[in-house]
Amino acid sequence: MRATSAGLVTLALISAAYAQESNADLVAKLRAAPAHTDRIALLTDNQFVFDFLNPKTGITTGSAGHTVSANSENYPAVIGNGVSMTIGFLGPCGLNTPHTHPRATEINFAVNATLRTGFLAENGARFVFNDVPAGSVTIFPQGVIHFEQNQGCEPAMFVAAFNHEDPGVDQIAQRYFGLPPDVVGATLGGLGVEEVAGLEAKIPNNVAYGTDECLKRCGLTRPDPQLTSQRQPRNDGNVLPAGFSGPLAPSSTPAKAATTPPASTATTGSKAAIKGMRGGKR
Ligand SMILES: *[C@@H]1O[C@H](CO)[C@@H](O)[C@H](O)[C@H]1NC(C)=O
């Protein structure tokens, strides 16, 4: 019998759904296991290994780089061990845009470039600002707003470890501007909803192009527009004014759709950039 392309697509969808279900099944078994030895018995040797250079899941892509995360969602070996990891592949001047991890403290190792970092803890705390040279680490306490920018004109890598198997990530600009536009406008001292919608439309995906100072020093131009698919999806509660469109609310979980845009939304440019950054490191 001849396989039709529709048939192949159906098969691919079924096997993707099966993989997801069996992963959830495994996670449930690991969580229910009475002892650590039982969890080890549930996993094969190679399920303890996660390949950050050739990942199939956990990828977040912007115009200036990407990150890859291994946590309880896609790396079941962390379950019961209280840790997870994200590797950042930042292009020249790439900025891991301000975000928080609601459930974890992060310790971040700058592998081969200086990272400009900053964090803000709760109301009343002072701002902490550092250039972290290659070979050094810095720490972002649980819940603080923080960012890291590659200060170099070459691609850079960082290694971020977390003390939670499901640290979570909350991108500040993408989420803040996803609140009801009139509330955002009022919070900004009375901006109109159309101004709010206009600002929101520009919010780039993470990893984004960084500061003007860096771009100028490296002879780079910020692309306009950058990819903007990580903005908060809209529903009846946070609808934009007529004439402005935001990402549509997906029927499933908005947070996941927001942090992991489907490959089809990535531009050819960013795919090429990822390829370039991964080149020769298999
Ligand atoms: C840093 O490491 C990454 C990953 O191996 C590589 O793509 C990048 O070119 C390196 N950058 C420098 C400045 O060595």
The ligand as a Tripos MOL2 file, in Angstrom:
@<TRIPOS>MOLECULE
LIG
   14    14     1     0     0
SMALL
NO_CHARGES

@<TRIPOS>ATOM
      1 C1         31.3880   29.6460   22.8660 C.3       1 LIG1
      2 O1         30.8820   28.3270   22.8010 O.3       1 LIG1
      3 C2         29.8280   28.1570   21.8740 C.3       1 LIG1
      4 C3         29.3190   26.7390   22.0060 C.3       1 LIG1
      5 O2         30.3420   25.8300   21.7940 O.3       1 LIG1
      6 C4         30.3240   28.4670   20.4850 C.3       1 LIG1
      7 O3         29.2760   28.3470   19.5530 O.3       1 LIG1
      8 C5         30.8820   29.8870   20.4480 C.3       1 LIG1
      9 O4         31.4360   30.1590   19.1900 O.3       1 LIG1
     10 C6         31.9410   30.0590   21.5230 C.3       1 LIG1
     11 N1         32.3250   31.4650   21.5520 N.am      1 LIG1
     12 C7         33.5730   31.8630   21.7570 C.2       1 LIG1
     13 C8         33.7800   33.3400   21.8330 C.3       1 LIG1
     14 O5         34.5100   31.0760   21.9090 O.2       1 LIG1
@<TRIPOS>BOND
     1     1     2 1
     2     1    10 1
     3     2     3 1
     4     3     4 1
     5     3     6 1
     6     4     5 1
     7     6     7 1
     8     6     8 1
     9     8     9 1
    10     8    10 1
    11    10    11 1
    12    11    12 1
    13    12    13 1
    14    12    14 2
@<TRIPOS>SUBSTRUCTURE
     1 LIG1         1 GROUP 0 **** ****
